[in-house]
Amino acid sequence: MREPIVKLCGNQSLSDTAKTASSKASHLGFIFVKRTKRYVRPERVGRWIRKVRPRQKLVGVFIDPTVEELEEILHFVPLDVIQLHGNETVSQLLQIKEAFGLPVWKVVHHQDGGLDQMDIFKGVADGFIVDSKVGGASGGTGVRFDWEAVPAYRDAAFDQGVPCLIAGGIKPENAGELLSYQPEGIDISSGIERENKKDIGKIQAIMKEVEANVASIS
Ligand SMILES: O=C(O)c1ccccc1NCC(=O)[C@H](O)[C@H](O)COP(=O)(O)O
């Protein structure tokens, strides 16, 4: 049975990181996109990681980063995965993979042509995240999409031999519904927050839903 991928994203403080790290999630995410509400400074994240020592894999979220920017972040934070949330091209992904030797997850927004986007990155992306498209926002919107589309994305990623996480508006109250579509992984940010801080009760509630559905997402 494969362990479900659960990424708890948008950690903004030592306290957030301690709460998400105390869970059974597999990945913790940090937003390195300047001028967005969950942006965190890499040197701070580095300090939190040294204190908390999470057992989870660390994911850095970026929009159209340069190799130099990534180099700077990696100097402070030992990322395990680079998540690209912007308009990056295949050649940019290849350049980043070559420069750092880290897995790169490409975000595809759920909209017409979402599956074609996944096809474009076939053999290059090491994983996909399918997120809601909400106006000009890139992510962290707290808005879900029509999950009837989930099996098509899941199967397309499966055919490529890479994981696919579903993101956008997942919360304890609706996680069971999403998990019934058997995604390989889920990515949550707003749904585990209360007043912009991660909430241990919501984290535990999400993880309880995952555990209850573990057979269906493995
Ligand atoms: O979270 C943000 O503020 C953000 C800003 C810019 C680009 C990406 C961002 N988040 C990426 C994520 O991986 C979120 O976990 C994902 O979009 C789901 O967010 P939510 O709907 O809040 O659960």
The ligand as a Tripos MOL2 file, in Angstrom:
@<TRIPOS>MOLECULE
LIG
   23    23     1     0     0
SMALL
NO_CHARGES

@<TRIPOS>ATOM
      1 O1         -0.5190   29.9060   -0.4900 O.co2     1 LIG1
      2 C1         -0.2490   30.9450   -1.1030 C.2       1 LIG1
      3 O2         -0.4420   32.0600   -0.6030 O.co2     1 LIG1
      4 C2          0.3390   30.8810   -2.4980 C.ar      1 LIG1
      5 C3          0.7010   32.0620   -3.1370 C.ar      1 LIG1
      6 C4          1.2540   32.0170   -4.4110 C.ar      1 LIG1
      7 C5          1.4620   30.8150   -5.0500 C.ar      1 LIG1
      8 C6          1.1120   29.6230   -4.4070 C.ar      1 LIG1
      9 C7          0.5420   29.6450   -3.1480 C.ar      1 LIG1
     10 N1          0.1530   28.4590   -2.5160 N.pl3     1 LIG1
     11 C8          0.4260   27.1960   -3.0830 C.3       1 LIG1
     12 C9         -0.0140   25.9680   -2.4370 C.2       1 LIG1
     13 O3          0.6690   24.9660   -2.5890 O.2       1 LIG1
     14 C10        -1.3260   25.8460   -1.6920 C.3       1 LIG1
     15 O4         -1.1960   24.8340   -0.7460 O.3       1 LIG1
     16 C11        -2.4430   25.4720   -2.6690 C.3       1 LIG1
     17 O5         -2.6020   26.5080   -3.5940 O.3       1 LIG1
     18 C12        -3.7860   25.2600   -1.9340 C.3       1 LIG1
     19 O6         -4.1830   26.4010   -1.2480 O.3       1 LIG1
     20 P1         -5.5820   26.4430   -0.4470 P.3       1 LIG1
     21 O7         -6.6910   26.5700   -1.4250 O.co2     1 LIG1
     22 O8         -5.4370   27.6490    0.4180 O.co2     1 LIG1
     23 O9         -5.6570   25.1880    0.3820 O.co2     1 LIG1
@<TRIPOS>BOND
     1     1     2 2
     2     2     3 1
     3     2     4 1
     4     4     5 ar
     5     4     9 ar
     6     5     6 ar
     7     6     7 ar
     8     7     8 ar
     9     8     9 ar
    10     9    10 1
    11    10    11 1
    12    11    12 1
    13    12    13 2
    14    12    14 1
    15    14    15 1
    16    14    16 1
    17    16    17 1
    18    16    18 1
    19    18    19 1
    20    19    20 1
    21    20    21 2
    22    20    22 1
    23    20    23 1
@<TRIPOS>SUBSTRUCTURE
     1 LIG1         1 GROUP 0 **** ****
